[in-house]
Amino acid sequence: MTTVYKWTTADYKTCPGEANETQWGEGVEHTAPGGGPLCTDRWLHAYSGPLIAVFMDPAHGRYSCNGGVLWECDADVGEDDGTKVGSTRIRLAHVIEPPTLTTEQRVEVGIRAAMTICHAAEWLARARAWLTGEDRSAASAAYAGYAAAAAAHAADAADAAYAAYA
C-alpha cells in the first residue's frame, strides 16, 4: 500500500455530472481493473504527494478553485507518469489541508519544466540566473513568465497529442 493524495469536490465526488461520477468519503474504497493507458477509466487517479496534487489540479480537475477537498489515501499504485498516479484500489483516509504554493515556487517549476524543451542559450542563461537568485530583475521575471507559458503550452500539446492518438 502506498500513501497518495486525491481531490474531490466539496461533497466528495469526482467527475461530477459525468458518466463516471464517483462518490467518495472517509473510509470509502473504490477499485478499477488497471491496465491500458493511464488517462482512462481503467485507473483511479491520484497524486504521489500533496504538493504535486496542488500544482497539477488546475490542469487536471480544477477541484481546488471550486472548494474541493484534498484527501490522504491508501492505494495500490500501478502506474505513475510523474504528474499523477493510476491505482487499482484507493481508500480515502482523511481530509488534509492543501499546502500553499507560492508564486516563486510555481515560477521555479515553470522554469525547470521549460528548461527541458527550450535550449536557447540566452534564455537558459537568464533562467539559470533567476533560479540561483543572481538575477531576479523585471527582465528575468518576464523570461520566467515565458517559461511558465512554454511549460503550459507543452503540457497542452502533450495532452492534445495523447487525445489524438488515443
C-alpha positions in Angstrom: 0.0 0.0 0.0 1.2 3.5 -0.9 0.1 6.8 0.5 -1.4 9.0 -2.2 -3.5 12.2 -2.4 -6.8 12.7 -4.2 -9.0 15.7 -4.9 -12.8 15.6 -4.6 -15.5 18.2 -4.8 -16.8 19.7 -1.5 -19.4 17.0 -1.5 -16.8 14.3 -2.1 -17.4 13.5 -5.7 -15.0 13.1 -8.7 -16.1 13.7 -12.3 -19.4 15.3 -11.1 -22.1 15.2 -13.8 -20.1 12.8 -16.0 -20.9 9.1 -16.7 -18.0 8.1 -14.4 -19.1 10.3 -11.5 -17.9 8.7 -8.3 -19.0 9.3 -4.7 -16.2 9.2 -2.1 -16.0 9.7 1.6 -13.9 8.9 4.6 -13.1 5.2 4.6 -14.7 4.7 1.2 -12.8 2.4 -1.2 -13.1 2.0 -4.9 -11.4 -0.3 -7.3 -10.5 -0.3 -11.0 -9.1 -3.1 -13.2 -5.9 -1.3 -14.2 -4.1 -1.9 -17.5 -4.0 0.2 -20.6 -3.3 3.9 -20.7 -3.3 5.9 -17.5 -5.8 8.5 -18.6 -8.7 6.1 -18.8 -11.4 4.7 -16.6 -9.3 1.6 -16.1 -7.4 3.5 -13.4 -8.3 5.5 -10.3 -6.3 8.7 -10.4 -4.4 10.4 -7.5 -1.1 12.1 -6.8 2.1 10.9 -5.2 2.3 14.0 -2.9 0.2 16.9 -1.7 2.4 19.5 -3.5 2.0 17.8 -6.9 -1.7 17.5 -6.2 -2.0 21.2 -5.7 0.3 22.0 -8.6 -1.4 19.8 -11.1 -5.0 20.4 -10.1 -5.6 23.4 -12.4 -4.6 21.2 -15.4 -6.3 18.0 -14.3 -9.5 18.6 -12.3 -9.8 22.1 -11.1 -11.2 21.0 -7.8 -9.2 23.4 -5.6 -10.6 26.5 -7.3 -14.2 25.3 -6.6 -13.9 24.5 -2.9 -12.5 21.0 -3.4 -11.2 18.7 -0.7 -7.8 17.1 -0.7 -7.6 13.6 0.9 -4.8 11.4 2.1 -5.4 7.9 0.9 -4.1 4.3 0.8 -3.7 2.9 -2.6 -2.4 0.1 -4.8 -0.4 2.1 -7.4 0.2 0.5 -10.8 1.2 3.5 -13.0 2.9 6.8 -12.5 3.5 9.4 -15.2 5.2 11.9 -13.0 2.1 14.1 -12.8 -0.4 11.6 -11.4 -0.6 8.0 -10.4 -3.0 5.3 -11.5 -4.3 2.9 -8.9 -6.4 -0.2 -8.9 -7.6 0.5 -5.4 -7.9 3.7 -3.4 -9.3 4.1 0.1 -9.8 7.6 1.4 -8.3 8.0 4.9 -8.9 11.6 5.9 -9.0 15.2 4.6 -5.8 17.2 4.8 -5.2 20.9 4.4 -3.8 21.5 0.9 -0.3 23.1 1.0 0.1 26.5 -0.4 2.4 27.0 -3.3 4.0 30.5 -3.6 4.3 32.3 -6.9 8.0 31.9 -6.6 7.6 28.1 -6.3 5.3 28.0 -9.3 7.6 30.1 -11.4 10.6 27.8 -10.5 8.7 24.8 -11.6 7.7 26.5 -14.8 11.3 27.5 -15.5 12.6 24.0 -14.8 9.9 22.4 -17.0 10.6 24.8 -19.8 14.3 24.1 -19.5 13.6 20.5 -20.6 12.4 21.8 -24.0 13.8 25.2 -24.5 17.6 25.2 -25.2 18.2 28.8 -26.5 21.4 30.0 -24.9 20.3 33.5 -23.9 17.1 32.1 -22.3 18.9 29.4 -20.5 21.4 31.9 -19.1 18.5 34.1 -17.8 16.6 31.1 -16.4 19.7 29.9 -14.5 20.3 33.4 -13.1 16.7 33.5 -11.9 17.0 30.1 -10.3 20.2 30.9 -8.5 18.9 34.2 -7.3 21.7 36.0 -9.2 19.1 38.0 -11.3 15.5 38.4 -10.3 15.1 41.6 -12.3 12.0 42.5 -14.3 13.6 41.2 -17.4 14.3 37.8 -15.7 10.7 37.8 -14.4 9.5 38.3 -18.0 11.6 35.3 -19.1 10.2 33.4 -16.1 6.7 34.2 -17.4 7.7 33.0 -20.8 8.9 29.8 -19.2 5.6 29.2 -17.4 3.8 29.8 -20.7 6.1 27.5 -22.6 5.6 24.8 -20.0 1.8 25.2 -20.1 1.8 25.1 -23.9 4.0 22.0 -23.9 1.6 20.3 -21.4 -1.4 21.3 -23.6 0.4 20.0 -26.7 1.2 16.7 -25.0 -2.5 16.4 -23.9 -3.7 17.1 -27.5 -1.2 14.6 -29.0 -2.3 12.0 -26.5 -6.0 12.7 -27.2 -5.4 12.5 -31.0 -3.6 9.2 -30.5 -6.0 7.6 -28.0 
